Amino acid sequence: MKDWKKEAIIYQIFPDRFNIGMKDSVYEKVNKYILKGQKVEPWDFKPTHTKDGSHQYHFTGGDLRGIINKLDYIKELGVNTIYLTPIFQAHTNHKYDTIDYFKIDPAFGSEEDFKELCDKVHEEGMRIIIDGVFNHIGASSKWFNKSNFYKGGAYNDPGSEYRDFFSFTNNDYLSWYNAKNLPELKLENEKLREVLFTGDNSVLKKWLTLGADGWRLDVAFDIGPEYLSVISEAARKIKKDAIIIGEIWNFPQYWNKDGKIDGLMNYSFKFLIEDVIKGKVSALNASKIFTEMIELCGVDYLQKCWNILSSHDVPRLSNIFNNEKEVSLAVLMQYAFVGNPMIYYGEELEMKGGEDPENRGPMEWNKVDDKRDRYYFFKKLNEIKKNNKAISYGGFKILPQNSDNVMVFKRFTDKIEDLIIFAINFGDKKESIKFYANEGYLMNGTKFNDLLSDKEFHSVVGGIEIDFKPNEFYILKPQIRRSDTEYSPYKRV
């Protein structure tokens, strides 16, 4: 049975920085940025960090209609799932400081724009996932109202109906990472949970009903397993196949069983791959760690996790790695390991950007007509994932060989024709290895093709020898032919 959660190829969009659709430029929609400190910038703006945090209030004009206008581009790349960072009304450009969960930010468009976006995404055979920031809220929100945008509010009125949505001690309040513009929500409050998750008119229900296919939950590690379970169960009652993905910067174990989420953003994968490529961890030891991850977490769960390398929270690929060879090694592993690849907007165009907010620059559409090799590498890997069942649904097994710098593993199902073997030299020197596929229905003498180059390899009783160049890799697929007119050892298996 097909499961879209295991076949997802995710494209992450930071809406303000992706594309302008409502007008021709941000200056023509400047009336959308009227809250204190909000400032518009040209599309070639390069965001930089400011000590006073004012960089959070610089806008370049991207919106939902701009995403609608670029769906053809997104689909052409080969992705099938769009993930949007927060789109609800908020003060900052990143929108993790929600003002109103029930309203699309006016700078991004309207509820009708959101519904049209969802409809068009679905017409293209894709899915759309939105960001839920439920651990904390913006200090400017109606519920808290520290900025006095509204009347009353928990910050100003101890008798406010929203006071028990927050944790106050005398004149102070609990805030996320002690950031006073992000007061934490007291999810222990049943009335609050009804508003956000479980009620007939909840936030969760509204946006799933309007077309979202699931939620990525911000700082899910802070929400905790108990309330992740509440969110997950509520979402599936509204939409049976809704996906719930947690932002959890930890080892993946436990969170699916205890929190009932489908998967998480696999930061353990990200940092391990970085360490292997940078020589801090050997390929041999990384193989052991991956094997333990599979054993402790289970393949089914990891198949729905997101293998990330870059995002709005961490530097871009060109800033993490020293060259395109290293980038290619990391991207290959993003597709090869159990889980689904998540591409941060613009990575396919080799955009650069360091720590937040430098990694949140406007999409460099000027590069589209002169696409780089990385674009075609992503596109080829997307095609390979879609056409090879074992990558989305298969198991994972390390295949021993004689080099500490090389990693060889197979992805497999119960059908021999689904077998794929990934062989990767992470070292900067030539390597010669031999490994065995250990597949009972892999017939002696079967040839393998590299799906990236069509180079051919021969196997003897499942054994394959490879001479690698530095940082070279192969995706090996057995040539299995069944014929009524020519001899084939596969005719009865």
C-alpha positions as CSV (number, residue, x, y, z in Angstrom):
1,M,0.0,0.0,0.0
2,K,1.3,3.4,-0.9
3,D,2.0,5.9,1.9
4,W,2.6,9.5,0.9
5,K,4.4,10.1,4.2
6,K,7.1,7.7,3.2
7,E,7.4,9.0,-0.4
8,A,7.6,12.7,0.6
9,I,10.3,14.9,-1.0
10,I,10.0,18.1,1.0
11,Y,10.7,21.6,-0.2
12,Q,10.8,24.1,2.7
13,I,9.7,27.7,2.0
14,F,10.3,30.8,4.2
15,P,7.3,32.7,2.7
16,D,8.6,36.3,3.1
17,R,11.7,35.4,1.1
18,F,10.4,33.2,-1.6
19,N,8.4,35.2,-4.2
20,I,6.1,38.2,-4.4
21,G,2.7,37.6,-5.9
22,M,0.3,40.1,-4.6
23,K,2.1,43.0,-6.2
24,D,5.2,43.6,-8.4
25,S,7.4,44.6,-5.4
26,V,7.4,45.0,-1.7
27,Y,7.1,48.8,-2.1
28,E,3.7,48.4,-3.7
29,K,2.4,46.5,-0.6
30,V,4.2,48.6,2.0
31,N,0.8,49.3,3.7
32,K,0.9,45.6,4.8
33,Y,3.8,46.4,7.2
34,I,2.4,48.8,9.7
35,L,3.4,47.3,13.1
36,K,6.1,48.8,15.2
37,G,9.6,48.4,13.7
38,Q,8.5,46.7,10.5
39,K,10.5,47.8,7.5
40,V,10.6,46.8,3.9
41,E,13.7,45.9,1.9
42,P,14.5,45.3,-1.8
43,W,14.6,41.8,-3.2
44,D,18.4,41.8,-3.4
45,F,18.6,42.5,0.4
46,K,21.2,40.5,2.3
47,P,19.9,39.9,5.9
48,T,22.4,40.4,8.7
49,H,22.2,40.0,12.4
50,T,21.5,43.0,14.6
51,K,22.2,43.2,18.3
52,D,18.8,44.7,19.0
53,G,17.0,42.1,17.0
54,S,15.6,44.6,14.5
55,H,16.6,42.2,11.6
56,Q,13.5,40.2,12.5
57,Y,11.3,43.1,11.3
58,H,12.8,43.5,7.8
59,F,10.5,42.3,5.0
60,T,11.1,41.7,1.3
61,G,7.5,41.0,0.4
62,G,7.1,37.3,-0.3
63,D,3.5,35.9,0.1
64,L,1.2,33.0,-0.6
65,R,0.3,34.1,-4.1
66,G,4.0,34.2,-4.9
67,I,4.2,30.6,-4.0
68,I,1.2,29.8,-6.2
69,N,2.9,31.5,-9.1
70,K,6.0,29.3,-8.6
71,L,4.3,25.9,-8.3
72,D,5.4,24.9,-11.8
73,Y,9.1,25.5,-10.7
74,I,8.7,23.5,-7.6
75,K,7.1,20.6,-9.3
76,E,9.7,20.6,-12.1
77,L,12.4,20.1,-9.5
78,G,10.7,16.9,-8.6
79,V,9.5,17.5,-5.1
80,N,6.0,16.5,-4.0
81,T,5.6,18.1,-0.6
82,I,5.8,21.8,0.4
83,Y,6.5,22.8,4.0
84,L,5.8,26.5,4.9
85,T,7.3,28.2,8.0
86,P,4.6,30.0,9.9
87,I,2.0,32.0,7.9
88,F,-0.3,33.3,10.6
89,Q,-0.5,36.9,11.7
90,A,2.7,37.9,13.6
91,H,5.0,40.8,14.2
92,T,8.3,39.4,12.8
93,N,9.3,38.2,9.3
94,H,9.7,34.6,10.6
95,K,6.2,34.5,12.2
96,Y,7.2,32.4,15.2
97,D,5.7,35.0,17.4
98,T,2.0,34.4,16.6
99,I,-0.5,37.2,17.1
100,D,-3.6,35.4,15.8
101,Y,-3.6,31.7,15.0
102,F,-6.9,32.0,13.1
103,K,-5.7,34.6,10.6
104,I,-3.3,34.5,7.7
105,D,-0.8,37.4,8.1
106,P,-2.0,40.3,5.9
107,A,1.4,40.6,4.3
108,F,1.1,37.0,3.1
109,G,-2.5,37.3,1.8
110,S,-5.9,36.0,2.9
111,E,-7.6,32.8,3.9
112,E,-8.9,32.6,0.3
113,D,-5.3,32.7,-0.9
114,F,-4.3,29.9,1.5
115,K,-7.2,27.8,0.3
116,E,-6.3,28.4,-3.4
117,L,-2.7,27.5,-2.6
118,C,-3.8,24.2,-1.1
119,D,-6.2,23.5,-4.0
120,K,-3.5,24.1,-6.6
121,V,-0.9,22.1,-4.7
122,H,-3.3,19.2,-4.6
123,E,-4.2,19.6,-8.3
124,E,-0.5,19.1,-9.0
125,G,-0.5,15.9,-7.0
126,M,1.5,17.4,-4.1
127,R,0.9,18.0,-0.4
128,I,1.3,21.0,1.8
129,I,2.4,21.1,5.5
130,I,2.2,24.2,7.7
131,D,4.1,25.2,10.8
132,G,2.4,25.1,14.2
133,V,3.9,27.2,16.9
134,F,2.0,25.9,20.0
135,N,4.6,26.0,22.8
136,H,4.6,29.8,22.9
137,I,3.0,32.8,21.3
138,G,3.9,36.4,20.5
139,A,3.9,39.0,23.2
140,S,1.9,41.2,20.9
141,S,-0.9,38.6,20.6
142,K,-4.5,39.3,21.6
143,W,-4.2,36.8,24.4
144,F,-1.1,38.4,26.0
145,N,-1.1,41.9,24.5
146,K,2.2,43.3,26.0
147,S,2.4,45.7,23.1
148,N,-1.1,47.0,23.7
149,F,-2.4,46.3,20.2
150,Y,-5.7,45.3,21.7
151,K,-7.6,46.0,24.9
152,G,-6.8,44.0,28.0
153,G,-4.8,40.8,27.6
154,A,-3.1,38.6,30.2
155,Y,0.0,40.8,30.5
156,N,-2.1,43.9,31.5
157,D,-5.0,42.4,33.3
158,P,-4.7,39.7,36.1
159,G,-8.4,39.1,35.6
160,S,-8.2,38.5,31.9
161,E,-9.9,35.4,30.5
162,Y,-6.5,34.5,29.0
163,R,-4.5,34.9,32.2
164,D,-4.4,31.1,32.8
165,F,-3.1,30.5,29.3
166,F,0.3,31.6,30.7
167,S,2.5,31.1,33.8
168,F,2.9,34.2,35.8
169,T,4.9,34.6,39.0
170,N,4.2,38.0,40.6
171,N,5.0,40.5,37.7
172,D,7.1,38.1,35.7
173,Y,6.1,35.3,33.3
174,L,7.6,32.2,31.8
175,S,9.0,32.7,28.2
176,W,10.6,30.4,25.7
177,Y,14.4,30.5,26.2
178,N,13.8,33.5,28.4
179,A,12.9,35.6,25.3
180,K,10.3,38.0,26.7
181,N,8.7,38.5,23.3
182,L,7.7,34.8,23.3
183,P,5.6,34.0,26.4
184,E,5.1,30.3,26.9
185,L,1.7,28.8,26.7
186,K,0.4,26.7,29.6
187,L,-0.7,23.6,27.7
188,E,-1.9,22.1,30.9
189,N,-4.9,24.4,30.6
190,E,-7.8,22.4,29.1
191,K,-9.6,25.4,27.7
192,L,-6.4,26.4,25.9
193,R,-6.0,22.9,24.5
194,E,-9.6,23.1,23.2
195,V,-8.9,26.4,21.4
196,L,-5.7,25.1,19.8
197,F,-6.3,21.3,19.3
198,T,-9.3,19.5,20.5
199,G,-12.3,21.8,20.2
200,D,-14.9,21.9,17.3
201,N,-13.5,25.3,16.3
202,S,-9.8,24.6,17.0
203,V,-6.8,26.1,15.2
204,L,-5.8,22.5,14.2
205,K,-9.2,21.8,12.7
206,K,-9.6,25.1,10.8
207,W,-6.4,24.8,8.8
208,L,-6.6,21.1,8.1
209,T,-10.2,21.5,7.0
210,L,-9.1,24.4,4.7
211,G,-6.6,22.2,2.9
212,A,-3.4,21.6,4.9
213,D,-2.1,18.0,4.9
214,G,-0.4,18.2,8.2
215,W,1.7,20.2,10.7
216,R,5.3,20.6,11.5
217,L,5.4,21.4,15.2
218,D,7.9,24.0,16.3
219,V,10.1,23.1,19.3
220,A,8.2,19.9,19.7
221,F,10.7,18.8,22.4
222,D,9.3,21.6,24.6
223,I,5.7,20.6,24.0
224,G,6.6,17.1,25.3
225,P,5.2,13.6,24.6
226,E,1.9,14.0,26.5
227,Y,0.7,17.0,24.5
228,L,2.3,15.8,21.3
229,S,0.0,12.9,21.7
230,V,-3.0,15.2,22.1
231,I,-2.1,17.1,18.9
232,S,-1.4,13.9,16.9
233,E,-4.7,12.2,17.9
234,A,-6.7,15.4,17.3
235,A,-5.2,15.9,13.9
236,R,-6.0,12.4,12.7
237,K,-9.6,12.6,13.9
238,I,-9.9,15.7,11.6
239,K,-8.0,14.2,8.7
240,K,-7.1,10.5,8.8
241,D,-3.8,10.8,6.9
242,A,-2.6,14.1,8.3
243,I,1.1,14.1,9.0
244,I,2.6,15.4,12.3
245,I,6.3,16.1,12.2
246,G,8.2,17.4,15.3
247,E,11.1,19.8,15.4
248,I,13.3,17.8,17.8
249,W,17.0,18.3,18.0
250,N,17.6,15.0,19.7
251,F,18.1,11.3,18.9
252,P,14.9,10.1,17.3
253,Q,14.1,7.3,19.8
254,Y,10.8,7.3,21.8
255,W,9.1,10.4,20.2
256,N,6.9,8.4,17.9
257,K,5.7,5.9,20.6
258,D,5.4,8.4,23.5
259,G,4.3,11.4,21.4
260,K,2.5,9.6,18.6
261,I,4.0,11.9,16.0
262,D,4.7,10.4,12.5
263,G,8.3,11.6,12.4
264,L,10.7,14.3,13.3
265,M,13.3,16.5,11.6
266,N,16.3,14.2,12.0
267,Y,19.0,16.5,13.3
268,S,20.9,13.5,14.5
269,F,21.3,12.5,10.8
270,K,22.3,16.1,9.9
271,F,25.1,16.5,12.4
272,L,26.4,12.9,12.0
273,I,26.8,13.4,8.2
274,E,28.6,16.7,8.7
275,D,31.0,15.1,11.1
276,V,31.7,12.2,8.7
277,I,32.4,14.6,5.8
278,K,34.6,16.8,7.9
279,G,36.6,13.9,9.2
280,K,35.4,14.1,12.8
281,V,33.8,10.7,12.7
282,S,34.9,7.8,10.5
283,A,32.5,6.2,8.0
284,L,33.0,3.0,9.9
285,N,31.7,4.5,13.2
286,A,29.0,6.4,11.4
287,S,27.8,3.0,10.0
288,K,27.5,1.7,13.5
289,I,25.6,4.7,14.7
290,F,23.2,4.5,11.8
291,T,22.7,0.8,12.5
292,E,21.9,1.5,16.2
293,M,19.5,4.2,15.1
294,I,17.6,1.7,13.0
295,E,17.6,-0.9,15.7
296,L,16.4,1.5,18.4
297,C,13.9,3.6,16.4
298,G,12.6,1.1,13.8
299,V,12.5,1.5,10.0
300,D,8.8,2.3,9.7
301,Y,9.2,5.4,12.0
302,L,12.4,6.6,10.4
303,Q,10.9,6.3,6.9
304,K,8.6,9.2,7.8
305,C,11.2,11.4,9.4
306,W,12.8,14.2,7.5
307,N,16.5,14.0,6.6
308,I,17.6,17.6,6.8
309,L,20.9,19.3,6.0
310,S,20.0,23.0,6.1
311,S,17.0,25.1,7.1
312,H,16.0,28.5,8.4
313,D,17.7,27.6,11.7
314,V,21.1,26.5,10.4
315,P,23.5,27.6,7.7
316,R,23.1,26.7,4.1
317,L,25.0,23.9,2.4
318,S,27.5,26.2,0.7
319,N,28.4,27.6,4.1
320,I,28.6,24.3,5.9
321,F,30.8,22.5,3.4
322,N,34.1,23.4,1.7
323,N,33.2,22.5,-1.9
324,E,30.5,20.9,-4.1
325,K,32.0,17.4,-3.7
326,E,31.3,17.6,0.0
327,V,27.8,19.0,-0.7
328,S,27.1,16.1,-3.1
329,L,28.2,13.5,-0.5
330,A,25.8,15.1,2.1
331,V,22.9,15.4,-0.4
332,L,23.3,11.8,-1.6
333,M,23.1,10.6,2.0
334,Q,19.9,12.7,2.5
335,Y,18.2,10.5,-0.1
336,A,20.1,7.2,0.7
337,F,19.5,6.9,4.4
338,V,16.1,5.9,5.7
339,G,13.8,8.9,5.7
340,N,12.7,11.7,3.4
341,P,14.9,14.5,2.1
342,M,14.0,18.1,2.9
343,I,15.4,20.7,0.6
344,Y,15.6,24.3,1.9
345,Y,14.5,26.8,-0.7
346,G,17.3,28.0,-2.9
347,E,19.7,25.2,-2.1
348,E,19.2,23.8,-5.6
349,L,20.5,27.2,-6.9
350,E,23.5,27.1,-4.6
351,M,22.4,30.0,-2.5
352,K,24.7,31.0,0.3
353,G,23.9,32.1,3.9
354,G,25.4,31.6,7.3
355,E,23.8,31.6,10.7
356,D,20.3,33.1,11.1
357,P,19.3,35.5,9.6
358,E,21.9,35.2,6.8
359,N,20.4,31.9,5.8
360,R,17.1,33.6,5.1
361,G,17.9,35.6,2.1
362,P,15.4,36.2,-0.7
363,M,15.2,33.5,-3.3
364,E,17.7,34.2,-6.1
365,W,15.4,33.8,-9.1
366,N,18.0,35.3,-11.4
367,K,19.9,32.0,-11.2
368,V,17.0,29.9,-12.6
369,D,17.9,30.4,-16.2
370,D,21.5,29.3,-15.6
371,K,20.9,26.3,-13.3
372,R,23.9,24.8,-11.6
373,D,25.0,21.2,-11.4
374,R,23.4,21.0,-7.9
375,Y,20.0,21.6,-9.3
376,Y,20.2,18.7,-11.7
377,F,21.7,16.5,-8.9
378,F,18.7,17.2,-6.8
379,K,16.4,16.6,-9.7
380,K,18.1,13.3,-10.6
381,L,17.9,12.0,-7.0
382,N,14.2,13.0,-6.8
383,E,13.6,10.9,-9.9
384,I,15.6,8.0,-8.4
385,K,13.7,8.1,-5.2
386,K,10.3,8.1,-7.0
387,N,11.3,5.2,-9.2
388,N,12.8,2.9,-6.6
389,K,10.5,1.5,-4.0
390,A,13.3,0.4,-1.6
391,I,14.3,4.1,-1.0
392,S,10.9,5.0,0.4
393,Y,9.8,1.7,1.9
394,G,12.8,-0.5,2.2
395,G,15.0,-1.7,5.0
396,F,18.6,-0.7,5.7
397,K,21.7,-2.8,6.2
398,I,25.3,-1.9,6.4
399,L,27.5,-4.2,4.2
400,P,31.0,-4.7,5.7
401,Q,34.1,-4.0,3.7
402,N,37.7,-3.2,4.3
403,S,38.0,0.6,4.5
404,D,37.1,2.9,7.4
405,N,36.6,5.8,5.0
406,V,33.9,4.0,2.9
407,M,30.3,3.3,3.7
408,V,28.3,0.6,1.8
409,F,24.7,-0.2,2.6
410,K,21.7,-1.7,0.9
411,R,18.1,-0.6,0.8
412,F,15.9,-3.6,0.1
413,T,12.4,-5.1,0.1
414,D,11.3,-8.7,-0.2
415,K,11.7,-8.4,-3.9
416,I,15.2,-8.7,-5.4
417,E,14.4,-6.3,-8.2
418,D,13.9,-3.5,-5.6
419,L,17.5,-3.9,-4.2
420,I,19.7,-0.8,-4.3
421,I,23.2,-0.5,-2.9
422,F,24.9,2.8,-2.0
423,A,28.7,2.8,-2.0
424,I,30.3,6.0,-0.8
425,N,33.9,7.0,-0.4
426,F,34.0,9.8,2.2
427,G,37.8,10.0,2.1
428,D,40.0,12.3,0.1
429,K,42.1,9.4,-1.2
430,K,41.5,6.5,-3.6
431,E,40.1,3.4,-2.1
432,S,39.7,-0.2,-3.2
433,I,37.1,-2.3,-1.5
434,K,35.1,-5.5,-1.8
435,F,31.7,-6.2,-0.2
436,Y,29.0,-8.9,-0.4
437,A,25.3,-8.1,-1.0
438,N,24.1,-11.1,1.0
439,E,20.9,-11.6,-0.9
440,G,19.7,-15.1,-1.4
441,Y,17.8,-14.4,-4.7
442,L,20.6,-12.3,-6.2
443,M,21.8,-14.8,-8.8
444,N,25.5,-15.4,-9.4
445,G,27.0,-13.2,-12.2
446,T,24.3,-10.5,-12.0
447,K,25.5,-7.2,-13.3
448,F,24.9,-3.9,-11.5
449,N,24.5,-0.4,-13.1
450,D,25.3,2.9,-11.4
451,L,22.1,4.9,-11.6
452,L,24.1,8.2,-11.8
453,S,26.5,7.2,-14.6
454,D,25.4,3.9,-16.1
455,K,28.8,2.5,-15.2
456,E,28.6,-1.3,-14.9
457,F,29.8,-3.6,-12.1
458,H,30.0,-7.4,-12.0
459,S,29.1,-9.6,-9.0
460,V,30.3,-13.1,-8.2
461,V,28.1,-14.8,-5.6
462,G,27.0,-11.3,-4.5
463,G,30.5,-10.0,-4.1
464,I,31.4,-6.7,-5.8
465,E,34.8,-4.9,-6.1
466,I,35.0,-1.1,-6.5
467,D,37.9,1.2,-7.0
468,F,36.9,4.6,-5.8
469,K,38.3,8.0,-6.6
470,P,38.4,10.5,-3.7
471,N,34.8,11.4,-2.6
472,E,33.3,9.2,-5.3
473,F,30.0,7.4,-4.9
474,Y,27.7,5.0,-6.7
475,I,24.0,4.0,-6.6
476,L,24.0,0.3,-7.7
477,K,21.0,-1.4,-9.1
478,P,21.0,-5.1,-10.2
479,Q,20.2,-5.8,-13.9
480,I,17.3,-8.3,-13.5
481,R,15.7,-9.4,-16.7
482,R,12.9,-12.0,-17.1
483,S,12.2,-13.3,-20.5
484,D,10.2,-16.0,-22.2
485,T,12.5,-16.2,-25.2
486,E,16.0,-15.9,-23.6
487,Y,17.6,-17.7,-20.7
488,S,17.3,-15.9,-17.3
489,P,18.2,-17.3,-13.9
490,Y,15.4,-15.0,-12.5
491,K,12.6,-16.8,-14.4
492,R,11.2,-18.5,-11.3
493,V,12.1,-16.1,-8.5
